[in-house]
Amino acid sequence: MTDLNELMQQAKKMQEQFQKAQEDLANVVVKGESGAGLVAVDMNGRHDVVKVELNDSLLQEDKEVIEDLLAAAVNDAVRKLEEKSKETMGGMAGNIKMPEGFKFPF
């Protein structure tokens, strides 16, 4: 059976890993796209848009079309960041060995 001290050490290690993963994610940059690449948005892990690219052909379009494509590209980048976050953070809780029979309250 795992003793409480060992469990606390594992929890501390997991917290350190979680903080490191959060820092790493903040530095990630993903590219969201829409309109088959007519609009591209680079977004960092803090959800800051750091770059916007518009294909020159878009400048002939109505303002509403450009706005819709820009919103879609931003949403695509947000979804990619969420997926990256799930990948990075998802397996961390599995690294802790709980005492046999221990159950989380949820």
HURA-V666582 format. One record per pair of residues at least 12 apart in sequence whose ideal C-beta (glycine too) atoms are under 7 Angstrom apart, sorted by the first residue. I is the first residue (numbers start at 0). J is the second residue. Records with the same first field share a line. If there is no record, write none. Layout:
# HURA-V666582
I: J, J
This chain:
# HURA-V666582
0: 98, 99
1: 96, 98
9: 95, 96
10: 95
13: 91, 94, 95
16: 91
17: 91
20: 87, 88
24: 44, 83, 84, 87
25: 43, 44, 45
26: 44
27: 43, 44, 83
28: 41, 42, 43, 49
29: 42, 76, 79, 80, 83
30: 76
31: 72, 73, 75, 76, 79
32: 72, 75
33: 68, 71, 72, 75
34: 68
37: 54, 56, 57, 68
38: 53, 57, 68, 69, 72
39: 52, 72
40: 72, 73, 76
42: 76, 80
44: 80
46: 77, 80
48: 73
